Amino acid sequence: MKGEHGVSVDDVLARPKRLAITALLYLRGPATMAELRRALGLSWGDLDSNLRALREAGYVEVRRIPTLRGPRTVVSLTQLGRKRFEDTVEALERLVAEVKRARGAGEGPRDPRGNVEARVLVKPSLGSPTSFLAIKSLKS
Protein backbone atom coordinates (compact mmCIF):
# COMPACT_ATOMS: atom_id res chain seq x y z
CA MET A 1 0.00 0.00 0.00
CA LYS A 2 1.66 3.23 -1.13
CA GLY A 3 0.74 6.56 0.43
CA GLU A 4 0.78 9.89 -1.39
CA HIS A 5 4.12 10.90 0.16
CA GLY A 6 5.92 7.72 -0.81
CA VAL A 7 5.16 5.92 2.46
CA SER A 8 4.72 2.29 1.55
CA VAL A 9 3.18 -0.24 3.94
CA ASP A 10 3.33 -3.96 3.16
CA ASP A 11 -0.11 -5.13 1.96
CA VAL A 12 -0.03 -8.25 4.15
CA LEU A 13 0.99 -6.28 7.26
CA ALA A 14 -1.44 -3.44 6.56
CA ARG A 15 -4.03 -5.46 8.48
CA PRO A 16 -3.86 -4.43 12.16
CA LYS A 17 -4.20 -7.96 13.54
CA ARG A 18 -1.45 -9.31 11.29
CA LEU A 19 0.78 -6.40 12.23
CA ALA A 20 0.10 -7.08 15.93
CA ILE A 21 0.90 -10.81 15.52
CA THR A 22 4.11 -9.99 13.69
CA ALA A 23 5.11 -7.35 16.24
CA LEU A 24 4.60 -9.76 19.11
CA LEU A 25 6.67 -12.46 17.41
CA TYR A 26 9.37 -9.93 16.53
CA LEU A 27 9.63 -8.62 20.08
CA ARG A 28 9.13 -11.85 22.07
CA GLY A 29 10.28 -14.56 19.69
CA PRO A 30 8.41 -17.77 18.89
CA ALA A 31 5.09 -18.29 20.67
CA THR A 32 2.41 -20.93 20.83
CA MET A 33 -0.93 -20.20 19.22
CA ALA A 34 -2.50 -20.15 22.69
CA GLU A 35 0.00 -17.50 23.85
CA LEU A 36 -0.69 -15.37 20.78
CA ARG A 37 -4.45 -15.71 21.23
CA ARG A 38 -4.28 -14.68 24.89
CA ALA A 39 -1.84 -11.83 24.36
CA LEU A 40 -3.80 -10.30 21.47
CA GLY A 41 -7.34 -11.16 22.57
CA LEU A 42 -8.19 -12.90 19.29
CA SER A 43 -10.59 -15.76 18.72
CA TRP A 44 -9.14 -19.06 17.49
CA GLY A 45 -10.71 -18.55 14.07
CA ASP A 46 -9.41 -15.01 13.75
CA LEU A 47 -5.92 -16.05 14.79
CA ASP A 48 -5.95 -19.02 12.42
CA SER A 49 -7.08 -17.02 9.38
CA ASN A 50 -4.49 -14.28 9.98
CA LEU A 51 -1.71 -16.82 10.56
CA ARG A 52 -2.71 -18.57 7.35
CA ALA A 53 -2.28 -15.31 5.40
CA LEU A 54 1.08 -14.66 7.08
CA ARG A 55 2.20 -18.23 6.38
CA GLU A 56 1.13 -18.06 2.72
CA ALA A 57 3.14 -14.84 2.34
CA GLY A 58 6.15 -16.61 3.85
CA TYR A 59 6.29 -14.35 6.92
CA VAL A 60 5.75 -16.98 9.61
CA GLU A 61 6.51 -20.64 10.12
CA VAL A 62 4.04 -22.84 12.02
CA ARG A 63 5.29 -26.09 13.60
CA ARG A 64 3.61 -28.68 15.81
CA ILE A 65 5.83 -29.73 18.69
CA PRO A 66 5.06 -32.73 20.93
CA THR A 67 5.15 -32.00 24.68
CA LEU A 68 4.30 -34.02 27.78
CA ARG A 69 0.91 -32.25 27.91
CA GLY A 70 0.12 -32.86 24.26
CA PRO A 71 1.16 -31.23 21.00
CA ARG A 72 1.63 -27.46 20.85
CA THR A 73 1.59 -25.30 17.73
CA VAL A 74 4.53 -22.88 17.76
CA VAL A 75 4.66 -19.85 15.48
CA SER A 76 7.87 -18.01 14.59
CA LEU A 77 8.88 -15.28 12.16
CA THR A 78 10.87 -16.21 9.08
CA GLN A 79 13.77 -14.07 7.85
CA LEU A 80 11.40 -12.61 5.24
CA GLY A 81 8.83 -11.85 7.95
CA ARG A 82 11.45 -10.05 10.08
CA LYS A 83 12.59 -8.00 7.08
CA ARG A 84 9.05 -7.05 6.02
CA PHE A 85 8.15 -6.09 9.60
CA GLU A 86 11.27 -3.90 9.90
CA ASP A 87 10.47 -2.27 6.54
CA THR A 88 6.90 -1.59 7.69
CA VAL A 89 8.11 -0.04 10.96
CA GLU A 90 10.48 2.21 9.00
CA ALA A 91 7.64 3.25 6.67
CA LEU A 92 5.41 4.08 9.64
CA GLU A 93 8.24 6.07 11.24
CA ARG A 94 8.56 8.09 8.01
CA LEU A 95 4.80 8.68 8.09
CA VAL A 96 4.97 9.89 11.69
CA ALA A 97 7.88 12.20 10.80
CA GLU A 98 5.86 13.60 7.88
CA VAL A 99 2.88 14.26 10.16
CA LYS A 100 5.11 15.96 12.75
CA ARG A 101 6.73 18.07 10.06
CA ALA A 102 3.30 19.08 8.73
CA ARG A 103 2.14 20.02 12.23
CA GLY A 104 5.29 22.10 12.76
CA ALA A 105 4.55 23.98 9.53
CA GLY A 106 1.05 24.82 10.74
CA GLU A 107 -0.56 22.21 8.51
CA GLY A 108 -1.90 20.00 11.28
CA PRO A 109 -5.49 18.92 11.81
CA ARG A 110 -6.31 22.20 13.59
CA ASP A 111 -5.28 24.29 10.56
CA PRO A 112 -8.34 26.45 9.75
CA ARG A 113 -7.15 26.85 6.14
CA GLY A 114 -7.60 23.11 5.51
CA ASN A 115 -4.15 22.63 3.97
CA VAL A 116 -3.90 18.97 4.87
CA GLU A 117 -6.19 16.11 4.04
CA ALA A 118 -5.91 12.87 6.01
CA ARG A 119 -7.73 9.68 5.12
CA VAL A 120 -7.89 6.42 7.03
CA LEU A 121 -6.84 3.66 4.64
CA VAL A 122 -7.28 0.77 7.05
CA LYS A 123 -10.07 0.98 9.56
CA PRO A 124 -8.81 -0.71 12.73
CA SER A 125 -11.06 -3.19 14.41
CA LEU A 126 -12.36 -2.41 17.86
CA GLY A 127 -9.52 -2.41 20.38
CA SER A 128 -6.81 -2.57 17.73
CA PRO A 129 -3.72 -0.48 18.47
CA THR A 130 -3.01 0.54 14.88
CA SER A 131 -4.43 2.31 11.88
CA PHE A 132 -2.80 3.77 8.82
CA LEU A 133 -3.22 7.20 7.29
CA ALA A 134 -2.33 8.69 3.94
CA ILE A 135 -1.40 12.34 4.26
CA LYS A 136 -1.83 14.66 1.32
CA SER A 137 -0.52 18.18 1.52
CA LEU A 138 -2.70 20.44 -0.55
CA LYS A 139 0.03 23.11 -0.68
CA SER A 140 2.40 21.00 -2.81
C-alpha positions as a Markdown table, in Angstrom:
| # | Residue | x | y | z |
|---|---|---|---|---|
| 1 | Met | 0.0 | 0.0 | 0.0 |
| 2 | Lys | 1.7 | 3.2 | -1.1 |
| 3 | Gly | 0.7 | 6.6 | 0.4 |
| 4 | Glu | 0.8 | 9.9 | -1.4 |
| 5 | His | 4.1 | 10.9 | 0.2 |
| 6 | Gly | 5.9 | 7.7 | -0.8 |
| 7 | Val | 5.2 | 5.9 | 2.5 |
| 8 | Ser | 4.7 | 2.3 | 1.6 |
| 9 | Val | 3.2 | -0.2 | 3.9 |
| 10 | Asp | 3.3 | -4.0 | 3.2 |
| 11 | Asp | -0.1 | -5.1 | 2.0 |
| 12 | Val | 0.0 | -8.2 | 4.2 |
| 13 | Leu | 1.0 | -6.3 | 7.3 |
| 14 | Ala | -1.4 | -3.4 | 6.6 |
| 15 | Arg | -4.0 | -5.5 | 8.5 |
| 16 | Pro | -3.9 | -4.4 | 12.2 |
| 17 | Lys | -4.2 | -8.0 | 13.5 |
| 18 | Arg | -1.5 | -9.3 | 11.3 |
| 19 | Leu | 0.8 | -6.4 | 12.2 |
| 20 | Ala | 0.1 | -7.1 | 15.9 |
| 21 | Ile | 0.9 | -10.8 | 15.5 |
| 22 | Thr | 4.1 | -10.0 | 13.7 |
| 23 | Ala | 5.1 | -7.3 | 16.2 |
| 24 | Leu | 4.6 | -9.8 | 19.1 |
| 25 | Leu | 6.7 | -12.5 | 17.4 |
| 26 | Tyr | 9.4 | -9.9 | 16.5 |
| 27 | Leu | 9.6 | -8.6 | 20.1 |
| 28 | Arg | 9.1 | -11.8 | 22.1 |
| 29 | Gly | 10.3 | -14.6 | 19.7 |
| 30 | Pro | 8.4 | -17.8 | 18.9 |
| 31 | Ala | 5.1 | -18.3 | 20.7 |
| 32 | Thr | 2.4 | -20.9 | 20.8 |
| 33 | Met | -0.9 | -20.2 | 19.2 |
| 34 | Ala | -2.5 | -20.2 | 22.7 |
| 35 | Glu | 0.0 | -17.5 | 23.9 |
| 36 | Leu | -0.7 | -15.4 | 20.8 |
| 37 | Arg | -4.5 | -15.7 | 21.2 |
| 38 | Arg | -4.3 | -14.7 | 24.9 |
| 39 | Ala | -1.8 | -11.8 | 24.4 |
| 40 | Leu | -3.8 | -10.3 | 21.5 |
| 41 | Gly | -7.3 | -11.2 | 22.6 |
| 42 | Leu | -8.2 | -12.9 | 19.3 |
| 43 | Ser | -10.6 | -15.8 | 18.7 |
| 44 | Trp | -9.1 | -19.1 | 17.5 |
| 45 | Gly | -10.7 | -18.6 | 14.1 |
| 46 | Asp | -9.4 | -15.0 | 13.7 |
| 47 | Leu | -5.9 | -16.0 | 14.8 |
| 48 | Asp | -5.9 | -19.0 | 12.4 |
| 49 | Ser | -7.1 | -17.0 | 9.4 |
| 50 | Asn | -4.5 | -14.3 | 10.0 |
| 51 | Leu | -1.7 | -16.8 | 10.6 |
| 52 | Arg | -2.7 | -18.6 | 7.3 |
| 53 | Ala | -2.3 | -15.3 | 5.4 |
| 54 | Leu | 1.1 | -14.7 | 7.1 |
| 55 | Arg | 2.2 | -18.2 | 6.4 |
| 56 | Glu | 1.1 | -18.1 | 2.7 |
| 57 | Ala | 3.1 | -14.8 | 2.3 |
| 58 | Gly | 6.2 | -16.6 | 3.8 |
| 59 | Tyr | 6.3 | -14.3 | 6.9 |
| 60 | Val | 5.8 | -17.0 | 9.6 |
| 61 | Glu | 6.5 | -20.6 | 10.1 |
| 62 | Val | 4.0 | -22.8 | 12.0 |
| 63 | Arg | 5.3 | -26.1 | 13.6 |
| 64 | Arg | 3.6 | -28.7 | 15.8 |
| 65 | Ile | 5.8 | -29.7 | 18.7 |
| 66 | Pro | 5.1 | -32.7 | 20.9 |
| 67 | Thr | 5.2 | -32.0 | 24.7 |
| 68 | Leu | 4.3 | -34.0 | 27.8 |
| 69 | Arg | 0.9 | -32.2 | 27.9 |
| 70 | Gly | 0.1 | -32.9 | 24.3 |
| 71 | Pro | 1.2 | -31.2 | 21.0 |
| 72 | Arg | 1.6 | -27.5 | 20.8 |
| 73 | Thr | 1.6 | -25.3 | 17.7 |
| 74 | Val | 4.5 | -22.9 | 17.8 |
| 75 | Val | 4.7 | -19.8 | 15.5 |
| 76 | Ser | 7.9 | -18.0 | 14.6 |
| 77 | Leu | 8.9 | -15.3 | 12.2 |
| 78 | Thr | 10.9 | -16.2 | 9.1 |
| 79 | Gln | 13.8 | -14.1 | 7.9 |
| 80 | Leu | 11.4 | -12.6 | 5.2 |
| 81 | Gly | 8.8 | -11.8 | 7.9 |
| 82 | Arg | 11.4 | -10.1 | 10.1 |
| 83 | Lys | 12.6 | -8.0 | 7.1 |
| 84 | Arg | 9.1 | -7.1 | 6.0 |
| 85 | Phe | 8.1 | -6.1 | 9.6 |
| 86 | Glu | 11.3 | -3.9 | 9.9 |
| 87 | Asp | 10.5 | -2.3 | 6.5 |
| 88 | Thr | 6.9 | -1.6 | 7.7 |
| 89 | Val | 8.1 | 0.0 | 11.0 |
| 90 | Glu | 10.5 | 2.2 | 9.0 |
| 91 | Ala | 7.6 | 3.2 | 6.7 |
| 92 | Leu | 5.4 | 4.1 | 9.6 |
| 93 | Glu | 8.2 | 6.1 | 11.2 |
| 94 | Arg | 8.6 | 8.1 | 8.0 |
| 95 | Leu | 4.8 | 8.7 | 8.1 |
| 96 | Val | 5.0 | 9.9 | 11.7 |
| 97 | Ala | 7.9 | 12.2 | 10.8 |
| 98 | Glu | 5.9 | 13.6 | 7.9 |
| 99 | Val | 2.9 | 14.3 | 10.2 |
| 100 | Lys | 5.1 | 16.0 | 12.8 |
| 101 | Arg | 6.7 | 18.1 | 10.1 |
| 102 | Ala | 3.3 | 19.1 | 8.7 |
| 103 | Arg | 2.1 | 20.0 | 12.2 |
| 104 | Gly | 5.3 | 22.1 | 12.8 |
| 105 | Ala | 4.5 | 24.0 | 9.5 |
| 106 | Gly | 1.0 | 24.8 | 10.7 |
| 107 | Glu | -0.6 | 22.2 | 8.5 |
| 108 | Gly | -1.9 | 20.0 | 11.3 |
| 109 | Pro | -5.5 | 18.9 | 11.8 |
| 110 | Arg | -6.3 | 22.2 | 13.6 |
| 111 | Asp | -5.3 | 24.3 | 10.6 |
| 112 | Pro | -8.3 | 26.4 | 9.7 |
| 113 | Arg | -7.2 | 26.8 | 6.1 |
| 114 | Gly | -7.6 | 23.1 | 5.5 |
| 115 | Asn | -4.2 | 22.6 | 4.0 |
| 116 | Val | -3.9 | 19.0 | 4.9 |
| 117 | Glu | -6.2 | 16.1 | 4.0 |
| 118 | Ala | -5.9 | 12.9 | 6.0 |
| 119 | Arg | -7.7 | 9.7 | 5.1 |
| 120 | Val | -7.9 | 6.4 | 7.0 |
| 121 | Leu | -6.8 | 3.7 | 4.6 |
| 122 | Val | -7.3 | 0.8 | 7.0 |
| 123 | Lys | -10.1 | 1.0 | 9.6 |
| 124 | Pro | -8.8 | -0.7 | 12.7 |
| 125 | Ser | -11.1 | -3.2 | 14.4 |
| 126 | Leu | -12.4 | -2.4 | 17.9 |
| 127 | Gly | -9.5 | -2.4 | 20.4 |
| 128 | Ser | -6.8 | -2.6 | 17.7 |
| 129 | Pro | -3.7 | -0.5 | 18.5 |
| 130 | Thr | -3.0 | 0.5 | 14.9 |
| 131 | Ser | -4.4 | 2.3 | 11.9 |
| 132 | Phe | -2.8 | 3.8 | 8.8 |
| 133 | Leu | -3.2 | 7.2 | 7.3 |
| 134 | Ala | -2.3 | 8.7 | 3.9 |
| 135 | Ile | -1.4 | 12.3 | 4.3 |
| 136 | Lys | -1.8 | 14.7 | 1.3 |
| 137 | Ser | -0.5 | 18.2 | 1.5 |
| 138 | Leu | -2.7 | 20.4 | -0.6 |
| 139 | Lys | 0.0 | 23.1 | -0.7 |
| 140 | Ser | 2.4 | 21.0 | -2.8 |
